[in-house]
Amino acid sequence: MENSDSRSISEIESEQQALTEEAVSLAKNLEFDREVFAEFAVLLDKFTPILISIKDNEKLMDRPPVQKAVGSIEKELSRAKDLIEGACSRPPIKQIEVVTQELGRSLGLVLFASIDASTEVKQSIAALHRELMKVKFDTSFTPSPSPSLSPGPSPCANHGPGPNTESGFVSEQDSFINEIEEEKISLSIDDVVRHLKCGNDEEFRLALLVLGDFIRDQVIGKEWMNDEDIIPILFNRLGSSKPHNRLTTIQILRILALENDENKDKMTDAVCLSVLVKSLARDADEGREAVGLLSELSDISAARRRIGRIQGCIVMLVTMLNGNDRTASQDAAKLLAALSSNPQNVLHMAEAGYFKPLVHCLKEGSDKSKILMATAVSRMELTDLCRASLGEDGAVEPLVRMFKSGKLEGRLAALNALQNLSNLTENIKRLISSGIVVPLLQLLFSVTSVLMTLREPASAILARIAQSATILVKQDVAQQMLSLLNLSSPVIQYHLLQTLNSIASHSRASKVRRKMKENCAVQLLLPFLTESNTNTRTAALNLLYTLSKDSPEEFMEQLGESYLSKIVSIISSPESESEKAAAIGILSNLPVGNKKSTEALKKLHFLPILISLMSSGASSSTTWLEESISGILIRFTVPCDKKLQLFSAELGVIPILVKLLSSESSVAKCRAATSLAQLSQNSLALLKSRKSRWICLPPSADTFCQVHDGYCVIKSTFCLVKAGAVPPLIQILEGKDKEADEAALNALATLLQDEIGESGSLYIAKTPGVQAIIRVLESGTVKAQEKALWMLERIFRIEEHRSQYGESAQVVLIDLAQNGDPRLKSTIARILAQLELLQAQSSYF
């Protein structure tokens, strides 16, 4: 026979059904002891509807104990079939009785494990179980004695295995039962009670098994159970028993709970329930049975009340609900649903991360319950995962309805809850689709004093909506919000400033920014720079930074020296990184060519502050700060003002710029390379002007620069080679981010100026620079390609470089000539002529 372990339980049930029908057919067709086998066939025939009902119950069939019991039935049915097939002569009637009773025992195991089956199914199983266990076949009509059970040869031995002794029919359903079968039979009812009360682990285990038999066979009644206090005894032993005994104890308690409500009532005191709750966190099988019993007890209101109060119970139930055991999960769901009738339990479930009961209360509960739940959501420290779960479970929509139509207390609770949920982008989308924006704006612009308490959460939600969506840009509400700034509390001011900055920052908001400045937004915002509240001051700085990007000259005039001084003081004070970044960002947007602002910043000793800030490493974690600082340094390195360059270099600006070349921000790298290019443009001229001084005091040998053919000092000649800037500039060209390529090439190109072109080419060739320049031709912008071609034309003037790099360059050059920008063709032609791939006078291009 096929091993049952390799088949599904459904397949086993189908095979058993066929086996039953075959055995019934065989029994009905026997020519001797017709009455006995007819009665046996009737009993077997009753298995079919029971097997069908078990097979149709997926939840029941998933239980390992049921699967084991079904396997036992299969073995006994097979033996019944073998017995009938092997009956060439009359088999002993006693053997048929033994097989019948063993089938009854196997069915008893199914009944014992079928706690989740319907009452009708359990009643059918119990009825057949009792009938099988009590069967006694009438042998008065069989005058001939039964055949001998001797092990001699049988005339029909070839028809089937046929047992040799009656003991061969003892069920093998469980090795444990085989070992203690005799001990069970020897136990009296009094022994069972004594072992249950004070027996050791083995005695207690045996007593439990016998008690299970007594219950199934209805040997004991309700009166005896009550007189002997069996249920209190079982609960008393449950807490201190070994795992296998705890499992059997709970299974017996489940059977008793199903028998009558009186038994259930005895299980609902706080001590019993606490013991059961402890089992939830133990072995998976024990936890499954414990949650099943608790679920059955939850029909009683007192039990529900007490279960909810047991510490840790709801957390464990939520864990089981989310676990992989489907049966335990279903029972946990049922129990949690029963417990959710108590609002306090609902809150505990929410704290454990199970929000569906809370959302149900928000949708269907009383006004008081809704306010309680909304208030709880507003106070919870939610993770984004929890916010997502609440949103997916449908919390946003009923909260929006509460805000729109509820009383003041409910509206405030709903808004506070929505404020907590609005930290997640997905919930912002739900808020917008629920139609909250217009009512929020109406509330914000309302002059009704009674609604003032609602404005803070309303302004916070609007700030989040503005940050995640463009809907407020379309609403054109920026001007009205500006008018509220001086009429609101600091908290509302902060949220309004956040909202305005989000609106103004959108790429499609250029008209909004222009209108804001026309309505004196800058003059309105500047006084906030003296605000004592850091959050409000930072929000105002962020908005000023956004507005300073357009029309910088006009913005500079509005700023004035007094507020310029205030911004510098903010940068020099030990304030937050974000506040400093916004302040530096404003200054980085001021026009580079405005000498007045540059002089003002020099007077305020701004550059030393900036260099100190960068040298301290404060900007390492703030990309925006690096971008703003590198932008400002362009102002202090303009090539037309050598005195300003020397001033900046003396303060240590060049090492800062080299450091910024390795920033994670392409903007910062681009701006740093631009400043270094501006400085390097004047290196050769500065070197010449200092040569006369070296006659009196010979320079150090390690300052000699092979590119400039002289002695270079970083602070006085701005030499890229001595500053160590060339390797990071080449790394920029080798990287995937191409935004800084043009600036890096411009800096390297300063090493190829006419007077130092040859030495510069030799130096770049010693590094991976030439290959990096060729790579730009493959994927760079047109301007970057144009600069790269200019550099290659100078590098290939040297024969050694043509022979070393010409072959790798020509493929790229030809492809670029055919597919690249037409503006590049003339330069490409000159380089191909250098490489002798094209005549110098060719008109190919």
C-alpha positions in Angstrom: 0.0 0.0 0.0 1.3 3.5 -0.8 2.8 5.4 2.1 0.2 7.8 3.4 2.9 10.4 4.0 3.4 10.9 0.3 -0.3 11.7 -0.3 -2.4 14.6 0.6 -5.1 14.1 3.3 -7.7 14.6 0.6 -6.3 11.7 -1.5 -6.2 9.5 1.6 -9.8 10.3 2.3 -10.8 9.4 -1.3 -8.9 6.2 -1.2 -10.5 5.3 2.2 -13.9 6.0 0.8 -13.3 3.6 -2.1 -11.8 1.0 0.3 -14.9 1.2 2.5 -17.2 0.7 -0.5 -15.1 -2.3 -1.7 -15.2 -3.9 1.8 -18.9 -3.4 2.0 -19.4 -5.0 -1.4 -17.3 -8.0 -0.4 -19.1 -8.5 2.9 -22.5 -8.5 1.3 -21.5 -11.2 -1.2 -20.1 -13.8 1.2 -22.0 -17.1 1.2 -21.6 -18.0 4.9 -22.4 -16.2 8.1 -24.5 -13.9 5.9 -26.2 -12.2 8.8 -23.0 -11.3 10.6 -21.3 -9.9 7.5 -24.5 -8.1 6.5 -24.4 -6.3 9.9 -20.7 -5.7 9.5 -21.3 -4.2 6.0 -24.0 -1.9 7.4 -21.5 -0.6 10.0 -18.8 -0.1 7.3 -21.3 1.6 5.0 -21.8 4.3 7.7 -18.2 5.4 7.3 -18.8 6.9 3.8 -20.8 10.0 4.8 -18.4 10.7 7.7 -15.3 10.5 5.5 -17.0 12.8 3.0 -17.8 15.4 5.7 -14.2 15.3 7.0 -12.8 15.6 3.5 -15.0 18.7 2.8 -13.7 20.5 6.0 -10.4 22.0 5.0 -9.8 23.5 8.4 -10.3 20.2 10.0 -8.1 18.3 7.6 -5.2 20.7 8.2 -4.9 19.5 11.8 -2.1 17.0 12.3 -4.0 14.9 14.9 -6.9 14.5 12.4 -4.4 13.4 9.7 -2.9 10.9 12.1 -6.4 9.5 13.1 -7.4 9.2 9.4 -4.3 7.2 8.8 -5.3 4.8 11.6 -8.8 4.4 9.9 -7.1 3.5 6.7 -5.1 0.7 8.3 -8.2 -0.8 10.0 -10.2 -0.6 6.8 -7.4 -2.4 4.9 -7.4 -5.1 7.6 -11.2 -5.5 7.3 -10.9 -5.9 3.5 -8.0 -8.4 3.9 -10.1 -10.4 6.4 -13.1 -10.6 4.1 -11.0 -11.4 1.0 -9.2 -14.2 2.9 -12.4 -15.9 4.1 -12.4 -19.1 2.1 -14.0 -20.7 5.1 -15.8 -19.0 8.0 -13.4 -16.7 9.8 -13.8 -16.4 13.6 -16.6 -14.0 14.5 -14.4 -12.7 17.3 -11.9 -11.5 14.8 -14.7 -9.4 13.1 -15.6 -7.9 16.5 -11.9 -7.0 17.1 -11.6 -5.3 13.7 -14.9 -3.4 14.3 -13.8 -2.2 17.7 -10.4 -1.1 16.4 -12.2 0.9 13.8 -14.2 2.4 16.6 -11.0 3.3 18.4 -9.6 5.0 15.3 -12.8 6.9 14.8 -12.5 7.9 18.5 -9.2 9.5 17.7 -10.9 11.5 14.9 -13.6 12.6 17.3 -10.9 13.6 19.9 -9.1 15.7 17.3 -12.2 17.1 15.6 -12.8 20.0 17.9 -13.2 22.4 15.0 -15.8 20.3 13.2 -19.5 21.3 13.2 -21.8 19.9 15.9 -23.6 17.8 13.3 -20.4 16.1 12.1 -19.2 15.5 15.7 -22.5 14.0 16.6 -22.4 11.6 13.6 -18.8 10.6 14.5 -19.7 10.1 18.2 -22.8 8.0 17.3 -20.9 5.7 15.0 -18.0 5.5 17.5 -20.3 4.3 20.3 -22.0 1.8 18.0 -18.7 0.3 16.9 -17.3 0.1 20.5 -20.4 -1.7 21.8 -20.8 -4.2 18.9 -21.4 -7.9 19.7 -22.2 -10.1 16.8 -24.8 -12.8 17.5 -23.2 -16.3 16.9 -26.2 -18.4 17.8 -26.9 -19.2 14.2 -23.4 -20.6 13.5 -23.4 -24.2 14.7 -19.9 -24.9 13.5 -17.1 -23.8 15.8 -14.7 -21.2 14.6 -11.6 -22.4 12.8 -8.4 -22.9 14.7 -6.1 -20.0 15.1 -3.1 -22.3 14.8 -0.3 -21.0 12.6 -0.7 -24.0 10.2 -1.1 -23.5 6.5 -4.4 -22.2 5.3 -6.1 -23.3 2.2 -6.6 -19.7 1.1 -3.3 -18.3 2.3 -2.6 -17.1 -1.2 -5.6 -14.8 -1.1 -4.3 -12.4 1.5 -2.2 -12.0 4.6 -4.9 -13.3 7.0 -4.0 -12.9 10.7 -2.6 -15.8 12.6 -3.7 -14.6 16.1 -6.3 -12.3 17.5 -3.5 -10.0 18.8 -2.6 -9.4 15.2 -5.7 -7.1 15.0 -4.5 -4.8 17.7 -4.4 -1.3 16.1 -0.9 0.0 15.3 -2.3 3.5 15.2 0.1 4.8 17.8 3.2 3.1 19.3 2.5 4.8 22.6 -1.0 3.3 22.8 0.4 -0.2 22.1 2.9 0.1 24.9 0.4 1.2 27.6 -2.7 -0.6 26.4 -2.7 -3.1 29.3 -1.9 -0.4 31.9 -5.0 1.6 30.7 -7.2 -1.4 31.1 -6.0 -2.0 34.6 -6.8 1.6 35.7 -10.0 2.1 37.7 -12.0 5.3 37.8 -10.6 5.9 41.3 -7.0 5.4 40.0 -7.6 7.9 37.2 -8.8 10.6 39.7 -5.8 9.9 42.0 -3.3 10.1 39.2 -4.9 13.2 37.8 -4.6 14.9 41.2 -1.1 13.9 42.4 0.4 11.3 40.0 3.9 11.8 38.6 4.3 12.7 34.9 3.9 9.2 33.6 0.9 8.4 35.9 -0.6 11.7 34.9 -0.1 11.0 31.2 -1.7 7.6 31.5 -4.7 9.0 33.5 -5.2 11.6 30.8 -5.4 9.0 28.1 -7.9 6.8 30.1 -9.9 9.9 30.9 -10.1 10.6 27.2 -11.4 7.1 26.6 -13.9 7.5 29.4 -15.2 10.7 27.9 -15.4 9.3 24.3 -17.1 6.1 25.5 -19.4 8.0 27.8 -18.3 5.9 30.8 -18.4 8.9 33.0 -21.2 11.5 33.3 -21.5 15.2 34.2 -22.3 14.4 37.8 -19.0 12.4 38.3 -17.0 15.2 36.6 -18.5 17.7 39.0 -18.2 15.5 42.1 -14.5 14.9 41.4 -13.7 18.5 40.3 -12.0 17.2 37.2 -11.9 20.5 35.4 -10.2 22.4 38.3 -7.8 19.5 38.7 -6.8 19.6 35.0 -6.3 23.4 35.2 -4.3 23.0 38.4 -1.9 20.4 36.7 -1.8 22.4 33.4 0.6 25.0 34.5 3.2 22.6 35.9 3.0 19.7 33.4 5.4 18.6 30.7 4.6 19.7 27.2 3.0 16.5 25.9 0.8 16.4 29.0 -0.2 20.0 28.6 -1.3 19.4 25.0 -3.4 16.4 25.9 -4.9 18.3 28.9 -6.0 21.2 26.7 -7.4 18.8 24.1 -9.5 17.1 26.8 -10.6 20.5 28.1 -11.8 21.5 24.6 -13.9 18.4 24.4 -15.4 19.1 27.8 -16.1 22.7 26.8 -18.0 21.5 23.8 -20.2 19.2 25.9 -22.1 21.8 27.9 -22.0 25.4 29.0 -21.6 24.4 32.7 -18.2 23.0 31.8 -17.3 26.2 30.0 -18.3 28.3 33.1 -15.9 26.4 35.2 -13.0 27.4 32.9 -13.7 31.1 32.9 -12.2 32.2 36.2 -9.1 34.4 36.0 -6.7 31.8 37.1 -7.8 29.2 34.5 -7.7 31.7 31.7 -4.2 33.0 32.8 -2.9 29.4 32.6 -4.3 29.0 29.1 -2.9 32.4 27.9 0.6 31.2 29.0 0.2 28.2 26.7 -0.2 30.6 23.7 3.5 31.4 23.8 4.6 27.7 24.1 4.9 24.9 21.6 3.0 25.5 18.3 0.6 22.6 18.8 -0.1 23.6 22.4 -0.6 27.2 21.3 -3.0 26.1 18.6 -5.1 24.1 21.1 -5.0 26.9 23.7 -6.2 29.6 21.3 -8.9 27.2 20.1 -10.2 26.7 23.6 -10.0 30.4 24.4 -11.9 31.1 21.3 -14.7 28.7 22.4 -14.8 30.2 25.9 -15.1 33.7 24.4 -18.9 33.1 23.9 -19.1 34.0 27.6 -19.0 37.7 28.4 -17.2 37.2 31.7 -14.5 35.2 29.9 -14.0 37.9 27.2 -13.7 40.5 29.9 -11.1 38.6 31.8 -9.1 37.4 28.8 -8.7 41.0 27.6 -7.2 42.0 31.0 -4.5 39.3 31.0 -1.2 41.0 30.4 0.4 40.1 27.1 -2.6 38.1 25.8 -3.6 40.4 23.0 0.0 40.8 21.8 0.3 37.0 21.6 -3.0 36.7 19.8 -1.9 39.3 17.2 1.3 37.4 16.7 -0.6 34.1 16.1 -3.0 36.0 13.8 0.0 36.9 11.6 1.6 33.5 11.9 1.9 30.6 9.4 -0.4 28.2 11.3 -3.7 28.7 9.5 -5.9 27.0 12.2 -4.3 29.0 15.0 -4.6 32.2 12.9 -8.3 31.6 12.3 -9.0 31.0 16.0 -6.9 34.0 17.0 -9.0 36.1 14.5 -12.2 34.8 16.0 -11.0 35.5 19.5 -9.8 39.0 18.7 -13.1 39.7 17.0 -14.9 38.7 20.2 -12.6 40.8 22.4 -13.1 43.8 20.2 -16.4 44.5 21.7 -14.4 46.2 24.5 -12.9 49.5 23.3 -9.9 49.1 25.6 -9.1 45.8 24.0 -9.3 47.4 20.6 -6.7 50.0 21.7 -4.4 47.2 22.9 -4.8 45.5 19.5 -3.8 48.7 17.8 -0.8 49.0 20.0 0.2 45.5 19.0 -0.1 46.5 15.3 -3.6 45.1 14.5 -5.8 48.0 13.4 -8.8 46.5 11.7 -11.0 46.5 14.9 -10.0 50.2 15.5 -10.9 51.1 11.9 -14.2 49.3 12.3 -14.9 51.4 15.4 -14.1 54.6 13.4 -16.6 53.5 10.7 -19.4 51.9 12.7 -18.9 52.9 16.4 -20.7 55.5 18.4 -19.6 59.1 18.4 -17.9 58.5 21.8 -16.1 55.4 20.4 -15.0 57.2 17.3 -13.5 60.1 19.3 -11.7 57.6 21.6 -10.2 55.8 18.6 -9.2 58.9 16.8 -7.6 60.3 19.9 -5.6 57.1 20.3 -4.3 57.2 16.7 -3.2 60.8 17.3 -1.2 59.8 20.3 0.4 56.6 19.0 4.1 56.6 18.0 3.5 55.1 14.6 6.1 53.6 12.3 5.6 54.1 8.6 4.6 50.4 8.4 1.8 51.1 10.9 0.7 54.2 9.1 0.6 52.1 5.9 -1.5 49.5 7.6 -4.0 52.0 9.0 -4.3 53.6 5.6 -4.8 50.2 3.8 -7.4 49.1 6.4 -9.4 52.3 5.6 -8.7 54.6 8.5 -8.3 57.8 6.5 -11.8 58.0 5.0 -13.9 57.8 8.2 -11.5 60.3 9.9 -12.0 62.8 7.1 -15.8 62.3 7.5 -15.4 63.0 11.2 -13.5 66.2 10.4 -16.0 67.4 7.9 -19.2 66.8 9.8 -18.6 66.0 13.4 -18.8 68.2 16.5 -15.8 70.2 17.6 -14.3 67.5 19.9 -14.6 64.9 17.1 -13.2 67.2 14.5 -10.2 68.0 16.6 -9.6 64.3 17.4 -9.9 63.4 13.7 -7.5 66.2 12.5 -4.9 65.2 15.1 -5.2 61.6 14.0 -4.9 62.6 10.3 -1.9 64.7 11.1 -0.1 61.6 12.5 -1.1 59.5 9.4 -0.1 62.2 7.0 3.6 61.5 7.5 3.3 58.8 4.9 3.0 59.7 1.2 0.5 57.0 0.4 -1.9 58.4 3.0 -1.5 61.9 1.5 -3.0 60.5 -1.7 -5.8 59.0 0.3 -6.4 62.4 2.1 -6.6 64.2 -1.3 -8.9 61.7 -2.8 -11.1 61.9 0.3 -11.7 65.6 -0.5 -10.0 67.1 2.5 -8.1 70.0 0.9 -10.9 72.5 0.4 -12.3 72.1 3.9 -8.8 72.5 5.4 -8.3 75.7 3.4 -11.7 77.0 4.5 -10.9 76.2 8.1 -7.5 77.9 7.8 -8.9 81.1 6.3 -11.9 81.2 8.7 -12.2 84.0 11.3 -14.5 82.0 13.6 -12.8 82.0 17.0 -14.3 78.6 18.0 -12.4 76.9 15.2 -9.0 78.3 16.2 -8.0 75.1 18.0 -8.4 73.2 14.7 -6.0 75.4 12.8 -2.8 73.9 14.1 -3.4 70.3 13.0 -5.0 71.7 9.8 -1.9 73.7 8.9 0.3 70.7 9.7 -1.7 68.5 7.3 -1.6 71.1 4.6 2.2 71.4 4.9 2.4 67.6 4.4 0.1 67.7 1.4 2.0 70.6 -0.2 5.3 68.6 0.3 4.0 65.6 -1.5 1.6 66.9 -4.2 1.0 69.9 -6.5 -2.6 70.4 -5.6 -2.0 73.5 -3.6 0.0 75.1 -6.5 -3.2 74.7 -8.6 -5.4 76.1 -5.8 -3.4 79.4 -5.9 -3.6 79.9 -2.1 -0.1 81.2 -1.5 -1.1 84.8 -1.4 -3.8 84.2 1.2 -1.4 82.1 3.3 1.2 85.0 3.3 -1.5 87.3 4.6 -2.0 84.9 7.6 1.6 84.8 8.7 1.5 87.7 11.1 -1.9 86.8 12.4 -1.1 83.2 13.6 0.6 81.4 16.5 4.3 80.3 16.1 3.2 76.7 15.4 0.8 77.7 12.6 3.4 80.2 11.3 5.9 77.3 11.0 3.4 75.1 9.1 2.4 77.9 6.8 6.0 78.7 6.0 6.6 75.0 5.3 3.5 74.9 3.0 4.6 78.1 1.2 8.1 76.7 0.6 6.7 73.5 -0.8 4.4 75.4 -3.1 7.1 77.8 -4.3 9.6 74.9 -4.8 7.6 73.1 -7.4 9.0 73.4 -10.9 5.7 74.6 -12.2 5.4 77.4 -9.6 7.4 80.2 -11.3 4.3 82.3 -11.6 3.5 81.7 -7.9 7.0 82.8 -6.9 6.7 85.9 -9.1 3.3 86.9 -7.5 4.7 86.2 -4.0 7.6 88.6 -4.6 5.3 91.2 -6.2 3.2 91.0 -3.0 6.3 91.9 -0.9 6.9 88.3 0.3 10.6 89.0 0.9 10.0 92.1 3.0 7.4 90.0 5.0 9.7 87.1 5.6 12.9 89.0 6.5 11.8 89.9 10.0 11.4 86.2 10.8 15.2 86.0 10.7 15.2 87.6 14.2 12.5 85.1 15.4 13.6 83.2 18.6 11.8 80.0 17.6 14.4 78.0 15.6 11.8 76.0 13.6 10.0 79.1 12.5 13.3 80.9 11.7 14.6 77.9 9.7 11.3 77.6 7.7 11.5 81.3 6.9 15.1 80.9 5.7 14.1 77.9 3.5 11.4 80.0 1.8 13.8 83.0 1.3 16.3 80.6 -0.2 13.7 79.3 -2.7 12.6 82.9 -3.6 16.3 84.0 -4.0 16.8 81.7 -6.9 14.8 84.0 -9.3 16.1 87.6 -10.0 19.1 87.5 -7.6 19.9 91.2 -8.3 16.5 92.3 -7.2 16.7 90.0 -4.2 20.0 91.5 -3.1 18.5 95.0 -3.1 15.7 93.8 -0.9 18.0 92.0 1.4 20.2 95.0 2.4 23.3 95.0 4.5 21.5 94.7 7.9 19.8 91.4 7.0 23.0 90.2 5.2 24.7 90.7 8.6 22.0 88.7 10.3 22.3 85.8 7.9 26.1 85.7 8.5 25.5 85.7 12.2 23.2 82.7 11.9 25.9 80.8 9.9 28.5 81.6 12.6 26.3 80.6 15.5 26.0 77.0 16.8 22.6 76.5 15.2 21.2 73.5 13.4 22.8 72.2 10.2 19.6 72.8 8.2 19.4 76.4 9.3 23.0 77.1 8.4 22.5 75.3 5.0 19.5 77.5 4.2 21.4 80.7 5.2 24.4 79.7 3.1 22.1 78.8 0.3 20.7 82.3 0.2 24.2 83.8 0.0 25.1 81.3 -2.7 22.3 82.7 -4.9 23.5 86.3 -4.7 25.0 87.5 -8.0 28.7 86.5 -8.3 29.6 89.6 -10.1 28.1 92.0 -7.5 31.2 93.5 -5.9 29.2 95.4 -3.3 27.9 92.2 -1.8 31.4 90.6 -2.0 32.9 93.5 -0.1 30.1 93.4 2.5 30.8 89.7 3.1 34.5 90.4 3.5 33.8 93.0 6.1 31.7 90.6 7.9 34.6 88.1 7.9 32.3 85.6 6.2 35.0 83.6 4.4 36.9 82.5 7.5 33.6 81.4 9.0 32.8 79.4 5.9 36.2 77.7 5.8 36.1 77.0 9.5 32.7 75.4 9.0 34.0 73.1 6.2 37.3 72.3 8.0 35.4 71.1 11.1 33.6 68.5 9.0 30.2 69.9 9.9 29.0 69.6 6.3 29.9 66.0 5.8 26.4 64.8 6.3 24.6 67.7 4.5 24.7 67.7 0.7 22.8 70.9 0.4 25.4 72.6 2.7 28.3 71.4 0.5 26.5 72.7 -2.6 25.9 76.1 -1.1 29.4 76.5 0.2 31.0 75.5 -3.1 28.6 78.0 -4.8 29.8 80.9 -2.6 33.5 80.0 -3.1 33.1 80.8 -6.9 32.5 84.4 -5.8 35.8 84.5 -3.9 37.9 82.9 -6.7 36.9 85.0 -9.8 39.9 85.2 -12.1 39.6 88.9 -12.7 40.5 89.7 -9.1 43.9 88.2 -8.2 43.9 90.0 -4.9 40.7 88.4 -3.9 42.1 85.0 -5.0 45.2 85.5 -2.9 43.0 86.5 0.0 41.0 83.4 -0.3 44.0 81.1 -0.9 45.8 82.5 2.2 42.7 81.6 4.3 42.9 78.0 3.0 40.2 77.8 0.4 42.1 75.5 -2.0 42.2 72.4 0.2 38.5 72.9 0.9 37.8 72.9 -2.9 39.9 69.8 -3.4 38.0 68.0 -0.7 34.7 69.0 -2.3 35.8 67.3 -5.6 35.0 64.0 -3.8 31.6 65.1 -2.6 28.6 62.8 -3.3 26.9 65.8 -4.9 27.6 66.4 -8.6 26.6 70.1 -8.1 29.2 70.5 -5.3 31.9 68.8 -7.5 31.0 71.0 -10.5 31.2 74.2 -8.5 34.5 73.2 -6.8 36.0 72.4 -10.1 34.9 75.7 -11.5 36.6 77.6 -8.6 39.8 75.6 -9.1 39.8 76.3 -12.8 39.4 80.1 -12.0 42.4 79.9 -9.7 44.5 77.8 -12.0 44.0 80.3 -14.9 46.4 82.7 -13.0 48.9 80.1 -11.8 51.4 80.8 -14.7 51.3 84.6 -14.3 51.7 84.4 -10.5 54.7 82.1 -10.9 56.4 84.6 -13.2 55.8 87.5 -10.8 57.5 85.6 -8.0 60.6 84.2 -9.8 62.6 87.4 -8.9 62.1 86.8 -5.2 63.6 83.3 -5.3 67.1 84.6 -6.2 67.6 85.8 -2.6 66.1 82.8 -1.0 66.3 79.5 -2.9 63.0 77.6 -2.8 62.6 74.1 -1.5 63.3 71.4 -4.1 59.9 69.7 -3.3 58.0 72.8 -4.5 59.3 72.4 -8.1 56.5 71.8 -10.5 57.2 70.0 -13.8 54.1 71.4 -15.4 54.8 75.1 -14.7 58.6 74.5 -14.8 59.0 76.5 -11.7 58.6 76.4 -7.9 54.9 76.4 -7.0 53.4 77.2 -3.6 49.6 76.4 -3.3 48.7 79.6 -1.5 50.6 81.9 -3.9 50.4 80.2 -7.3 47.2 78.1 -6.9 48.9 75.1 -8.6 46.5 72.2 -9.3 49.4 69.8 -9.4 50.8 70.7 -6.0 47.3 71.0 -4.5 46.6 67.3 -5.4 43.6 68.3 -7.5 44.4 66.4 -10.7 43.6 62.8 -9.5 40.1 63.7 -8.1 39.4 65.7 -11.3 40.2 62.6 -13.4 38.0 60.5 -11.1 35.1 62.8 -11.9 35.6 62.0 -15.6 35.8 58.3 -14.9 32.6 58.3 -12.9 29.0 57.5 -14.0 27.7 60.9 -13.1 28.4 63.2 -16.1 27.1 66.5 -14.7 30.5 67.7 -13.5 32.5 66.6 -16.5 32.6 70.0 -18.3 33.8 71.8 -15.1 36.5 69.1 -14.4 37.7 69.4 -18.0 37.9 73.2 -17.8 40.1 72.8 -14.7 42.4 70.3 -16.3 42.5 72.4 -19.5 44.3 75.1 -17.6 47.3 72.8 -17.6 47.4 72.8 -21.4 47.8 76.5 -21.9 50.2 77.4 -24.8 53.3 78.0 -22.7 52.9 74.9 -20.7 51.0 72.8 -23.2 53.7 70.2 -23.7 54.6 69.7 -20.0 50.9 69.6 -19.1 50.2 67.0 -21.7 53.1 64.8 -20.4 51.7 65.1 -16.9 48.2 64.3 -17.8 49.4 61.3 -19.9 51.2 59.9 -16.8 47.9 59.6 -15.1 44.8 57.8 -16.6 43.8 61.3 -17.8 43.9 60.7 -21.5 41.7 57.7 -21.5 39.3 59.5 -19.2 39.1 62.4 -21.7 38.4 60.0 -24.5 35.7 58.4 -22.4 33.9 61.8 -22.3 33.6 61.7 -26.1 31.5 58.6 -25.8 28.9 59.8 -23.3 29.4 63.5 -22.3 27.4 66.6 -23.2 28.2 68.5 -26.3 30.0 71.2 -24.4 32.0 68.6 -22.5 32.9 66.8 -25.8 33.9 70.2 -27.3 36.4 70.8 -24.4 37.6 67.2 -24.5 38.4 67.5 -28.3 40.2 70.8 -27.6 42.4 69.0 -25.0 43.1 66.0 -27.2 44.2 68.2 -30.1 46.9 69.6 -27.8 47.8 66.2 -26.3 48.2 64.6 -29.7 50.7 67.2 -30.8 53.2 64.9 -29.1 54.2 61.8 -31.2 54.5 59.6 -28.2 50.8 60.3 -27.2 49.6 59.7 -30.8 51.2 56.3 -30.9 50.0 55.3 -27.4 46.4 56.6 -27.5 45.6 57.2 -31.2 44.2 53.8 -31.9 41.8 53.8 -29.0 40.7 57.4 -29.8 40.2 57.0 -33.6 37.2 54.6 -33.2 35.4 57.1 -30.9 36.4 60.0 -33.1 35.0 58.5 -36.3 31.8 57.5 -34.6 31.4 61.0 -33.1 32.1 62.5 -36.6 29.3 60.4 -38.1 26.7 60.6 -35.3 27.7 63.5 -33.1 26.9 67.2 -33.1 27.9 69.0 -36.4 29.7 71.7 -34.4 32.3 69.2 -33.4 33.3 68.0 -36.9 36.0 70.6 -37.7 37.9 69.8 -34.5 37.5 66.1 -35.1 38.9 66.5 -38.6 42.0 68.2 -37.2 42.7 65.5 -34.7 42.2 62.7 -37.3 44.7 64.6 -39.5 47.1 64.5 -36.6 46.6 60.8 -36.4 47.3 60.6 -40.2 43.8 59.1 -40.8 42.8 62.1 -42.8 44.7 64.7 -44.9 45.0 68.1 -43.3 43.3 69.8 -46.2 40.5 67.2 -46.5 37.0 68.5 -47.1 35.4 65.3 -45.7 33.8 67.2 -42.9 
